[in-house]
Amino acid sequence: MAPSGEPKVFVVSSESKEVRFHRPIKSIHGEWAHEGYVAWTFLKGEHMKGQYDKKLKASRAFHELLKGVPQPEGLKTPKGPWSTGNWVALSQKEFDYGQEFMDLYNQIKPHLKPLPEDRQLVHGDMYQNFLLDEILPPALIDFSGVWAPNGFAEGIMLADAINWGNATDEELEVFKQIPNIEQMAWRGALTRIAELAEHIKFFGKEKADAVQEARKLQKVFDYLNQNF
């Protein structure tokens, strides 16, 4: 069981040979959510670093299954630091934070181009949420929904792989197969910076700590500038 606030559960009925994903389980009362909780099926596998070729193949298969899913009501307005960060990154909310954060944003802004108008449901936090198995296809867990252009999920994942995973240029080469990945990665970095700024307001995080963490995204900027 995992806390979910007031969840609006959608069920993907399709199957895929390239990706596994959680499915919700109805309560004994026949409801998808009970007292703010949702139960999910167990998925076999382990967290493993790297192997981005397998993970990206699974991501593309997963997001293909999500095409046509209507925009959930809960994603029509931002309600927390993570969803607000997504809205900032997708140009739906102005970047309006202190000068320390603005200095980082000013490095990103020249690279931002108009986004595709088509939007769909995507997983906004994939980097640490893959389970790999020797036999079974990769599994995606802990779904964090974002209404965004296809490719935004992989853009955040690329930024996280650089920032948190210290991935090598060789490991990251496979990301270049994703259409528009440069633009989505700049916006992925912007998501993380805006989230950290929002943590000050939502969680009382010390500003100095948030700024220090945000400045670590500089290595994402450096990678994108050197490779695209």
KEFI-973583 format. One record per residue: residue number from 1; residue in one letter; z, x negated, y of N, C-alpha, C in turn. Coordinates in pm, 1 decimal. Layout:
BEGIN
- NUM:a:Z:X:Y:Z:X:Y:Z:X:Y
...
END
This chain:
BEGIN
- 1:m:0.0:-84.5:-118.5:0.0:0.0:0.0:0.0:-88.5:124.1
- 2:a:-72.7:-47.1:226.0:-77.8:-125.9:349.4:-64.6:-34.5:468.7
- 3:p:15.6:-71.3:568.4:30.8:14.6:685.9:-100.0:29.7:757.8
- 4:s:-127.1:151.3:804.9:-256.9:176.2:866.3:-251.1:269.5:984.6
- 5:g:-132.5:293.4:1040.0:-123.9:383.4:1154.8:-160.2:523.5:1111.6
- 6:e:-259.2:581.4:1178.5:-312.6:711.1:1140.3:-454.7:688.2:1091.3
- 7:p:-471.4:645.6:965.9:-601.5:600.0:917.7:-701.9:712.4:902.9
- 8:k:-826.0:679.9:931.4:-937.6:767.5:904.0:-1019.4:697.1:796.8
- 9:v:-1000.5:734.1:672.4:-1059.3:661.5:560.7:-1201.8:709.0:536.9
- 10:f:-1295.7:616.7:531.6:-1429.9:648.6:489.5:-1453.8:579.2:356.4
- 11:v:-1533.7:637.9:272.2:-1557.2:584.5:139.0:-1704.3:548.0:124.9
- 12:v:-1730.7:422.6:90.8:-1867.0:379.3:63.1:-1892.8:405.3:-83.9
- 13:s:-1984.2:496.4:-113.0:-2008.2:536.5:-251.4:-2106.1:445.6:-323.2
- 14:s:-2181.8:364.9:-249.0:-2282.0:279.2:-309.8:-2217.2:161.5:-381.3
- 15:e:-2291.9:102.1:-473.7:-2247.6:-15.6:-545.6:-2337.4:-132.4:-509.3
- 16:s:-2290.7:-253.6:-533.2:-2370.0:-372.6:-508.3:-2334.9:-477.6:-612.3
- 17:k:-2436.5:-550.7:-656.9:-2413.8:-660.6:-750.8:-2379.1:-789.9:-677.8
- 18:e:-2381.7:-787.2:-544.3:-2361.8:-909.0:-466.5:-2228.7:-914.7:-394.1
- 19:v:-2156.9:-802.4:-389.4:-2029.0:-800.6:-318.6:-1938.6:-693.8:-377.8
- 20:r:-1809.6:-724.0:-381.4:-1708.3:-625.3:-419.1:-1625.0:-591.9:-295.3
- 21:f:-1565.8:-474.8:-293.6:-1482.8:-436.2:-179.7:-1381.2:-332.8:-223.6
- 22:h:-1272.8:-326.0:-149.1:-1167.0:-229.0:-178.6:-1219.3:-86.1:-172.3
- 23:r:-1161.7:-3.0:-255.5:-1184.6:141.8:-245.8:-1048.6:210.4:-233.4
- 24:p:-1038.4:309.1:-145.0:-909.2:377.4:-129.7:-877.4:463.4:-251.5
- 25:i:-749.3:484.2:-274.1:-702.3:566.4:-386.4:-626.3:685.0:-329.4
- 26:k:-657.6:803.6:-376.6:-587.7:922.9:-328.1:-442.8:923.9:-375.8
- 27:s:-357.6:979.0:-291.8:-216.7:992.5:-328.1:-202.0:1100.9:-434.3
- 28:i:-80.3:1113.2:-487.5:-54.6:1217.7:-586.8:-69.3:1356.0:-525.8
- 29:h:-74.4:1362.6:-392.1:-92.5:1489.9:-322.9:-239.9:1517.9:-294.9
- 30:g:-327.7:1428.7:-340.2:-471.2:1450.5:-322.2:-523.7:1409.7:-186.5
- 31:e:-446.1:1329.1:-112.5:-486.8:1287.3:21.0:-517.9:1138.0:21.9
- 32:w:-613.4:1099.4:110.2:-647.7:958.6:121.6:-536.7:879.1:190.8
- 33:a:-468.0:941.9:285.2:-360.0:874.6:357.6:-232.0:955.2:341.2
- 34:h:-120.4:884.6:320.1:8.2:951.8:303.3:111.6:881.8:390.0
- 35:e:164.5:955.5:488.4:265.5:904.1:579.8:222.4:773.1:644.7
- 36:g:95.9:767.5:682.2:44.6:650.7:753.0:7.9:534.1:664.3
- 37:y:5.4:553.8:534.1:-28.6:446.9:441.5:-149.9:484.9:357.7
- 38:v:-224.3:381.0:318.0:-338.6:398.5:229.1:-323.8:300.2:114.1
- 39:a:-350.2:345.2:-7.7:-349.1:256.7:-124.6:-492.9:215.9:-156.2
- 40:w:-509.5:90.6:-201.3:-643.4:37.5:-228.4:-649.5:-21.5:-368.6
- 41:t:-767.5:-24.3:-424.6:-787.2:-85.0:-555.8:-761.1:-235.9:-550.5
- 42:f:-720.8:-291.4:-663.2:-696.8:-435.2:-675.2:-828.8:-507.7:-698.8
- 43:l:-845.0:-622.0:-632.9:-964.7:-703.1:-650.4:-923.9:-842.4:-696.9
- 44:k:-985.8:-887.9:-804.3:-956.1:-1019.9:-859.8:-1025.3:-1128.4:-778.0
- 45:g:-958.6:-1242.0:-760.6:-1020.2:-1353.6:-691.0:-917.7:-1435.7:-615.0
- 46:e:-964.2:-1545.9:-557.0:-877.3:-1635.0:-482.0:-940.9:-1669.9:-347.8
- 47:h:-856.4:-1698.0:-249.9:-905.1:-1747.7:-121.5:-952.2:-1891.8:-140.9
- 48:m:-1072.9:-1921.1:-97.9:-1127.7:-2056.3:-109.3:-1199.5:-2093.1:19.2
- 49:k:-1181.8:-2217.0:62.4:-1249.3:-2263.1:182.7:-1396.2:-2290.1:152.4
- 50:g:-1476.5:-2286.8:258.3:-1617.6:-2320.1:243.1:-1694.4:-2216.8:162.4
- 51:q:-1794.4:-2264.5:88.3:-1882.3:-2178.6:7.0:-1943.4:-2066.9:91.2
- 52:y:-1988.6:-2105.6:210.1:-2039.8:-2006.7:304.7:-2171.2:-1944.7:259.8
- 53:d:-2244.3:-2012.7:172.2:-2366.9:-1952.0:120.0:-2334.2:-1826.0:41.1
- 54:k:-2233.9:-1832.3:-44.3:-2192.0:-1715.6:-122.4:-2134.5:-1607.3:-31.0
- 55:k:-2054.7:-1649.1:64.2:-1988.1:-1552.9:151.7:-2088.3:-1480.2:241.7
- 56:l:-2185.6:-1552.1:292.5:-2284.3:-1488.3:379.7:-2374.7:-1393.8:301.8
- 57:k:-2407.8:-1431.1:180.2:-2488.3:-1341.0:96.0:-2411.8:-1211.3:70.1
- 58:a:-2281.8:-1225.0:41.3:-2198.3:-1106.5:19.2:-2184.9:-1024.7:146.9
- 59:s:-2171.5:-1092.7:260.8:-2159.4:-1022.5:388.7:-2283.6:-938.9:416.8
- 60:r:-2400.1:-997.9:396.9:-2523.7:-923.1:423.5:-2535.1:-801.4:333.1
- 61:a:-2495.9:-818.3:206.0:-2500.7:-705.3:112.7:-2402.0:-596.2:154.0
- 62:f:-2283.2:-636.9:194.7:-2180.3:-541.2:235.4:-2224.9:-461.8:357.2
- 63:h:-2279.4:-530.4:457.2:-2319.1:-460.9:579.5:-2444.2:-375.1:559.8
- 64:e:-2523.4:-408.6:461.1:-2636.2:-322.0:427.3:-2584.9:-188.2:375.0
- 65:l:-2475.2:-192.1:298.6:-2415.8:-68.9:247.1:-2355.6:16.8:358.7
- 66:l:-2312.9:-48.4:467.3:-2248.2:24.8:576.6:-2347.6:89.2:672.6
- 67:k:-2473.8:52.2:662.5:-2573.2:114.3:751.5:-2575.2:264.9:729.0
- 68:g:-2576.1:338.9:836.9:-2578.3:484.9:825.9:-2441.6:548.7:829.7
- 69:v:-2334.3:468.3:816.5:-2199.0:524.3:830.2:-2176.1:558.6:977.2
- 70:p:-2139.0:681.3:1010.7:-2118.1:718.6:1151.7:-2005.7:637.9:1215.7
- 71:q:-2010.4:624.9:1346.1:-1905.8:553.0:1417.5:-1772.6:626.6:1403.4
- 72:p:-1671.0:562.5:1347.1:-1539.6:626.8:1335.3:-1481.8:657.7:1473.2
- 73:e:-1411.8:768.1:1484.3:-1353.5:807.9:1611.8:-1260.2:700.0:1666.0
- 74:g:-1187.4:634.1:1576.6:-1091.4:534.8:1618.7:-1152.3:411.1:1681.3
- 75:l:-1284.3:394.4:1669.8:-1350.9:277.8:1727.1:-1423.5:310.8:1857.5
- 76:k:-1402.6:429.7:1907.1:-1471.2:469.7:2030.0:-1396.2:428.9:2155.8
- 77:t:-1271.3:385.6:2141.4:-1194.1:329.9:2253.2:-1107.3:217.4:2197.8
- 78:p:-1086.7:110.1:2274.1:-1001.8:0.7:2225.6:-854.9:40.7:2229.9
- 79:k:-780.0:0.1:2126.4:-640.9:44.4:2117.3:-542.6:-70.3:2093.3
- 80:g:-589.2:-193.0:2096.5:-500.4:-305.3:2072.5:-570.1:-434.4:2111.9
- 81:p:-504.0:-547.9:2094.1:-562.6:-675.2:2138.6:-690.7:-711.8:2066.2
- 82:w:-699.1:-677.4:1937.7:-818.0:-716.2:1861.7:-937.7:-629.0:1898.1
- 83:s:-916.4:-499.1:1905.4:-1027.4:-411.9:1943.6:-1067.0:-435.8:2089.7
- 84:t:-970.1:-466.4:2175.5:-1003.0:-497.4:2314.8:-1084.5:-625.5:2322.3
- 85:g:-1046.8:-724.8:2242.9:-1124.7:-847.7:2237.9:-1268.1:-823.5:2196.8
- 86:n:-1287.8:-734.5:2099.8:-1423.3:-700.0:2057.1:-1501.3:-633.8:2170.3
- 87:w:-1436.0:-544.4:2241.5:-1503.6:-476.0:2352.2:-1544.2:-573.7:2461.6
- 88:v:-1459.4:-670.8:2490.3:-1494.2:-772.7:2588.3:-1614.4:-852.8:2539.5
- 89:a:-1611.3:-892.8:2412.9:-1718.8:-974.6:2357.5:-1851.2:-900.1:2353.1
- 90:l:-1845.4:-768.8:2339.2:-1966.4:-688.0:2329.5:-2007.5:-629.7:2464.8
- 91:s:-1950.1:-684.1:2571.0:-1984.4:-645.1:2709.3:-1953.9:-498.9:2738.7
- 92:q:-1853.6:-444.5:2670.1:-1811.4:-306.8:2695.6:-1687.6:-302.0:2784.7
- 93:k:-1630.7:-417.9:2811.5:-1513.9:-428.3:2897.9:-1522.9:-560.1:2973.2
- 94:e:-1485.8:-557.5:3099.5:-1493.7:-677.5:3182.7:-1393.0:-782.7:3137.2
- 95:f:-1434.2:-909.7:3143.2:-1341.1:-1020.2:3118.0:-1258.6:-1039.1:3245.2
- 96:d:-1133.5:-1001.9:3240.5:-1050.6:-1000.1:3361.2:-913.6:-1059.5:3329.2
- 97:y:-910.8:-1192.2:3311.2:-786.9:-1259.1:3276.1:-762.5:-1373.6:3373.9
- 98:g:-657.4:-1449.8:3353.0:-620.4:-1555.9:3446.0:-720.2:-1670.6:3450.3
- 99:q:-701.5:-1758.8:3547.1:-797.5:-1866.2:3571.3:-814.9:-1957.3:3450.0
- 100:e:-705.9:-1982.1:3377.3:-716.1:-2069.2:3260.5:-813.8:-2012.0:3157.2
- 101:f:-807.1:-1881.3:3136.9:-900.0:-1815.7:3045.4:-1039.2:-1806.3:3107.9
- 102:m:-1042.4:-1783.5:3237.3:-1171.1:-1772.8:3306.6:-1249.9:-1903.6:3298.6
- 103:d:-1179.5:-2017.3:3298.6:-1247.5:-2145.8:3285.7:-1323.2:-2154.5:3153.1
- 104:l:-1265.0:-2099.1:3048.9:-1332.5:-2096.5:2919.1:-1448.1:-1996.5:2920.0
- 105:y:-1421.9:-1879.8:2977.2:-1526.5:-1777.9:2984.7:-1648.5:-1828.3:3061.6
- 106:n:-1625.9:-1907.7:3165.0:-1737.4:-1958.0:3245.1:-1827.0:-2054.2:3166.3
- 107:q:-1774.9:-2110.2:3058.3:-1859.3:-2191.4:2970.2:-1944.6:-2104.2:2878.1
- 108:i:-1896.0:-1985.4:2849.6:-1966.9:-1893.2:2759.9:-2070.4:-1810.7:2834.9
- 109:k:-2034.1:-1764.9:2953.8:-2115.0:-1667.9:3028.5:-2262.8:-1704.1:3039.2
- 110:p:-2300.5:-1830.8:3068.1:-2444.2:-1861.7:3081.1:-2523.6:-1840.8:2952.2
- 111:h:-2454.0:-1832.5:2839.5:-2522.7:-1818.4:2710.8:-2536.2:-1672.0:2666.8
- 112:l:-2471.7:-1582.2:2737.4:-2472.7:-1441.9:2696.0:-2604.3:-1375.1:2734.9
- 113:k:-2666.9:-1314.4:2636.0:-2793.1:-1243.9:2655.5:-2774.5:-1097.4:2617.2
- 114:p:-2864.8:-1008.4:2660.5:-2851.7:-867.0:2622.6:-2845.9:-850.5:2470.8
- 115:l:-2759.4:-762.9:2428.6:-2742.5:-737.3:2285.8:-2839.8:-630.9:2237.0
- 116:p:-2873.2:-632.9:2107.5:-2952.9:-523.7:2051.0:-2881.2:-390.7:2069.2
- 117:e:-2957.4:-286.2:2091.1:-2895.4:-155.0:2112.8:-2843.1:-93.6:1983.4
- 118:d:-2905.7:-127.2:1871.7:-2861.8:-70.8:1744.3:-2722.7:-120.9:1709.0
- 119:r:-2635.5:-29.8:1673.7:-2499.0:-64.8:1633.9:-2468.9:-4.3:1496.8
- 120:q:-2376.4:-67.6:1428.8:-2330.8:-13.7:1301.0:-2188.1:-60.3:1277.6
- 121:l:-2126.9:-10.3:1172.9:-1993.2:-51.9:1135.5:-2001.1:-189.3:1069.8
- 122:v:-1921.0:-285.7:1120.7:-1917.8:-419.5:1062.3:-1772.3:-463.0:1043.8
- 123:h:-1753.9:-565.8:963.0:-1622.0:-624.4:937.7:-1598.8:-732.3:1042.1
- 124:g:-1498.1:-714.0:1125.6:-1476.6:-803.9:1237.1:-1382.1:-919.3:1211.4
- 125:d:-1344.4:-942.6:1084.8:-1247.5:-1050.2:1058.2:-1267.2:-1102.6:915.8
- 126:m:-1384.3:-1158.9:890.0:-1418.7:-1195.5:752.6:-1367.6:-1332.5:710.2
- 127:y:-1347.6:-1424.3:801.8:-1329.0:-1564.8:765.0:-1225.7:-1585.4:653.9
- 128:q:-1107.5:-1529.4:667.2:-1000.9:-1549.7:568.8:-989.4:-1433.2:471.6
- 129:n:-1089.5:-1348.7:467.8:-1078.4:-1227.1:387.5:-1184.0:-1214.4:278.4
- 130:f:-1220.3:-1328.5:221.3:-1303.6:-1330.2:101.7:-1218.6:-1374.0:-17.7
- 131:l:-1242.9:-1310.4:-131.9:-1185.9:-1354.8:-258.5:-1301.0:-1399.0:-347.8
- 132:l:-1292.9:-1522.0:-400.2:-1399.3:-1574.0:-485.2:-1350.2:-1585.1:-628.8
- 133:d:-1443.9:-1561.4:-721.1:-1414.0:-1563.0:-863.7:-1526.3:-1637.2:-934.7
- 134:e:-1494.3:-1704.4:-1045.0:-1595.1:-1781.4:-1116.7:-1706.4:-1695.0:-1174.3
- 135:i:-1675.5:-1570.4:-1206.1:-1772.8:-1483.2:-1271.6:-1816.3:-1368.6:-1181.0
- 136:l:-1721.0:-1303.4:-1116.9:-1749.7:-1184.9:-1036.4:-1809.0:-1222.7:-900.7
- 137:p:-1884.7:-1132.3:-838.5:-1935.5:-1159.9:-703.1:-1821.1:-1165.9:-602.5
- 138:p:-1842.8:-1227.7:-486.1:-1736.5:-1235.0:-384.6:-1685.2:-1097.1:-346.4
- 139:a:-1557.4:-1092.3:-310.6:-1495.3:-967.6:-266.1:-1454.3:-981.0:-119.9
- 140:l:-1474.8:-875.4:-43.2:-1430.5:-868.0:95.4:-1309.4:-776.0:102.5
- 141:i:-1204.4:-822.3:169.4:-1081.2:-745.0:177.5:-1040.0:-726.4:323.4
- 142:d:-934.5:-648.9:342.5:-870.0:-629.1:474.1:-973.8:-592.7:580.4
- 143:f:-1044.2:-484.9:556.3:-1153.0:-444.6:646.2:-1101.2:-415.9:787.3
- 144:s:-1161.2:-482.8:885.0:-1130.6:-461.4:1027.1:-1258.0:-412.0:1094.4
- 145:g:-1268.4:-282.5:1113.5:-1392.7:-223.3:1159.8:-1423.2:-249.7:1306.4
- 146:v:-1549.9:-281.2:1332.7:-1601.0:-296.0:1468.5:-1736.5:-225.7:1473.9
- 147:w:-1762.0:-152.8:1581.9:-1892.0:-89.1:1602.7:-1975.1:-186.2:1685.1
- 148:a:-2067.3:-254.4:1619.8:-2133.3:-368.1:1684.0:-2273.4:-388.1:1627.4
- 149:p:-2353.6:-471.1:1693.2:-2483.8:-506.0:1636.9:-2466.3:-581.4:1505.0
- 150:n:-2558.7:-561.7:1414.0:-2555.8:-636.6:1289.4:-2565.2:-785.3:1322.0
- 151:g:-2481.0:-866.5:1260.8:-2475.9:-1008.9:1289.5:-2350.8:-1049.4:1365.4
- 152:f:-2285.9:-953.5:1431.6:-2164.3:-984.2:1506.0:-2054.9:-1032.9:1411.9
- 153:a:-2047.1:-973.6:1292.7:-1946.3:-1014.0:1195.7:-1962.8:-1160.5:1157.9
- 154:e:-2087.5:-1201.2:1134.1:-2113.2:-1339.4:1096.4:-2091.0:-1434.8:1213.9
- 155:g:-2113.5:-1386.0:1336.0:-2087.5:-1467.5:1453.4:-1939.5:-1500.3:1468.4
- 156:i:-1853.0:-1401.5:1447.6:-1709.0:-1425.7:1451.1:-1670.3:-1520.0:1338.4
- 157:m:-1729.0:-1498.8:1221.7:-1698.1:-1583.3:1107.1:-1735.2:-1729.0:1133.0
- 158:l:-1849.3:-1752.2:1197.8:-1891.0:-1888.5:1230.1:-1792.3:-1952.5:1327.7
- 159:a:-1755.0:-1879.7:1431.9:-1658.5:-1932.8:1528.2:-1526.0:-1965.7:1460.0
- 160:d:-1481.6:-1879.8:1370.3:-1355.1:-1903.2:1299.6:-1365.5:-2021.1:1203.5
- 161:a:-1480.3:-2035.3:1138.1:-1498.6:-2146.5:1044.0:-1489.1:-2280.4:1115.9
- 162:i:-1539.0:-2284.4:1238.6:-1530.4:-2407.1:1318.9:-1388.5:-2427.2:1370.8
- 163:n:-1331.9:-2321.0:1427.6:-1203.4:-2331.2:1495.1:-1087.5:-2344.9:1397.3
- 164:w:-1082.3:-2258.5:1297.5:-971.0:-2258.2:1203.1:-999.0:-2340.6:1077.4
- 165:g:-1125.6:-2339.2:1033.7:-1158.3:-2402.9:906.9:-1203.1:-2546.8:916.9
- 166:n:-1223.3:-2595.5:1041.1:-1271.1:-2732.5:1060.4:-1391.6:-2762.5:971.6
- 167:a:-1481.9:-2666.0:959.9:-1599.3:-2681.6:873.7:-1690.9:-2791.1:927.3
- 168:t:-1756.5:-2860.0:836.1:-1849.3:-2965.6:874.5:-1983.9:-2906.3:914.6
- 169:d:-2064.3:-2986.5:985.6:-2198.8:-2941.1:1022.8:-2279.2:-2904.7:899.3
- 170:e:-2261.7:-2980.6:792.0:-2335.1:-2952.8:668.0:-2295.6:-2817.8:610.0
- 171:e:-2166.1:-2787.9:610.9:-2119.2:-2659.5:558.6:-2172.2:-2543.6:642.6
- 172:l:-2186.6:-2565.8:773.3:-2225.8:-2458.7:864.8:-2375.9:-2436.8:871.0
- 173:e:-2452.3:-2523.9:810.6:-2598.0:-2516.0:821.4:-2652.1:-2381.5:773.8
- 174:v:-2590.2:-2322.2:672.9:-2639.0:-2196.1:616.5:-2631.0:-2081.4:717.6
- 175:f:-2541.1:-2091.3:816.5:-2529.5:-1985.0:916.5:-2657.4:-1971.6:999.6
- 176:k:-2735.3:-2077.6:1008.4:-2856.5:-2074.9:1090.6:-2962.4:-1980.8:1033.5
- 177:q:-2940.8:-1932.7:910.8:-3032.1:-1836.3:850.7:-3008.9:-1694.9:903.5
- 178:i:-2896.6:-1673.7:971.0:-2862.2:-1541.1:1022.5:-2933.8:-1519.1:1155.4
- 179:p:-3013.7:-1412.7:1166.9:-3083.1:-1386.0:1293.3:-2985.9:-1374.3:1410.9
- 180:n:-3022.1:-1436.8:1521.4:-2944.0:-1426.4:1645.5:-2803.1:-1481.7:1632.0
- 181:i:-2782.0:-1575.2:1537.6:-2645.9:-1622.0:1510.7:-2586.7:-1695.6:1630.7
- 182:e:-2668.1:-1767.2:1707.4:-2614.3:-1839.1:1822.7:-2547.6:-1742.4:1920.0
- 183:q:-2619.1:-1633.5:1953.4:-2564.7:-1535.5:2046.9:-2438.2:-1470.8:1991.7
- 184:m:-2440.0:-1438.3:1863.1:-2324.9:-1373.0:1803.3:-2205.7:-1467.5:1793.0
- 185:a:-2231.4:-1596.2:1775.4:-2121.6:-1692.6:1767.1:-2055.8:-1714.0:1903.6
- 186:w:-2136.5:-1718.2:2010.5:-2076.6:-1724.9:2144.5:-1985.9:-1605.4:2167.3
- 187:r:-2032.1:-1490.3:2123.7:-1951.8:-1368.9:2142.2:-1832.8:-1366.3:2046.8
- 188:g:-1846.5:-1429.2:1930.6:-1732.7:-1442.4:1840.5:-1622.5:-1525.9:1903.0
- 189:a:-1660.5:-1635.6:1968.2:-1562.0:-1717.6:2037.9:-1498.3:-1640.1:2152.2
- 190:l:-1578.3:-1562.4:2223.2:-1526.6:-1481.6:2333.4:-1426.8:-1378.0:2283.4
- 191:t:-1453.6:-1320.6:2167.4:-1359.1:-1226.6:2106.9:-1222.1:-1290.6:2089.9
- 192:r:-1220.5:-1411.0:2032.9:-1092.6:-1477.0:2005.2:-1018.6:-1513.4:2134.2
- 193:i:-1091.1:-1554.7:2235.8:-1027.9:-1589.5:2363.2:-966.8:-1465.2:2427.9
- 194:a:-1042.0:-1356.1:2429.8:-990.0:-1232.4:2489.3:-870.1:-1179.9:2411.0
- 195:e:-873.2:-1192.4:2278.9:-759.0:-1150.0:2197.3:-632.6:-1224.8:2237.1
- 196:l:-645.3:-1356.6:2252.2:-529.0:-1436.9:2286.7:-473.2:-1397.6:2423.5
- 197:a:-561.8:-1370.2:2517.8:-516.0:-1323.3:2648.8:-445.2:-1188.3:2636.6
- 198:e:-496.9:-1102.1:2551.1:-435.2:-970.7:2530.6:-300.2:-981.8:2459.1
- 199:h:-280.4:-1085.6:2377.7:-152.4:-1102.0:2308.9:-36.7:-1121.3:2406.3
- 200:i:-66.0:-1174.1:2523.1:37.9:-1191.0:2625.0:92.3:-1054.3:2666.1
- 201:k:1.7:-961.2:2684.7:40.6:-826.5:2727.9:100.4:-745.1:2613.6
- 202:f:35.5:-749.1:2496.7:76.2:-661.7:2387.4:201.0:-711.7:2314.2
- 203:f:213.2:-843.8:2298.3:320.2:-898.2:2215.3:416.7:-988.8:2290.5
- 204:g:395.4:-1006.2:2420.0:482.3:-1093.3:2495.9:465.2:-1240.4:2462.4
- 205:k:347.3:-1277.1:2414.7:321.1:-1416.4:2381.5:329.0:-1502.2:2506.9
- 206:e:385.3:-1621.0:2494.6:393.5:-1711.3:2608.3:252.3:-1748.3:2654.8
- 207:k:228.2:-1738.6:2784.3:95.1:-1766.3:2836.5:50.1:-1907.9:2803.5
- 208:a:140.3:-2004.6:2816.1:103.6:-2143.4:2788.3:56.6:-2160.4:2644.0
- 209:d:122.5:-2089.2:2551.1:83.1:-2098.0:2409.8:-53.1:-2033.6:2387.8
- 210:a:-74.5:-1918.3:2452.3:-202.2:-1848.9:2437.2:-316.6:-1933.1:2494.2
- 211:v:-293.9:-1994.3:2607.9:-396.6:-2077.8:2669.7:-426.6:-2198.9:2582.5
- 212:q:-321.4:-2259.9:2527.6:-339.6:-2376.5:2441.6:-424.5:-2342.2:2319.7
- 213:e:-396.0:-2227.7:2257.6:-474.6:-2184.0:2141.8:-618.2:-2152.9:2182.0
- 214:a:-634.8:-2089.7:2296.5:-769.5:-2054.1:2341.9:-853.4:-2178.7:2368.4
- 215:r:-791.7:-2282.0:2418.8:-865.6:-2404.3:2449.7:-916.2:-2474.9:2324.9
- 216:k:-859.6:-2442.3:2209.8:-908.5:-2499.5:2084.8:-1050.3:-2452.0:2052.8
- 217:l:-1089.8:-2340.0:2116.6:-1225.3:-2288.5:2096.2:-1330.8:-2380.6:2156.4
- 218:q:-1287.8:-2481.5:2231.2:-1382.6:-2575.9:2290.2:-1471.9:-2638.6:2183.4
- 219:k:-1417.5:-2660.6:2063.9:-1499.5:-2722.2:1959.8:-1608.8:-2627.1:1910.6
- 220:v:-1588.2:-2496.9:1927.5:-1695.0:-2401.4:1897.4:-1805.8:-2415.2:2001.6
- 221:f:-1767.0:-2422.9:2128.0:-1865.7:-2442.2:2235.0:-1947.3:-2569.3:2209.5
- 222:d:-1877.3:-2676.8:2173.4:-1945.1:-2805.2:2152.9:-2046.0:-2795.9:2038.7
- 223:y:-2005.7:-2729.6:1930.1:-2097.0:-2714.2:1816.5:-2220.8:-2634.7:1856.1
- 224:l:-2202.0:-2524.4:1925.8:-2314.9:-2438.9:1962.6:-2407.3:-2511.4:2060.8
- 225:n:-2350.1:-2583.7:2153.3:-2432.1:-2657.0:2249.4:-2513.2:-2767.4:2181.4
- 226:q:-2458.0:-2825.6:2077.7:-2525.6:-2937.5:2011.3:-2626.4:-2892.6:1905.7
- 227:n:-2613.6:-2768.8:1856.2:-2696.2:-2727.0:1743.1:-2797.2:-2618.1:1774.5
- 228:f:-2792.9:-2563.6:1897.6:-2888.6:-2456.8:1929.7:-2953.9:-2484.0:2066.4
END
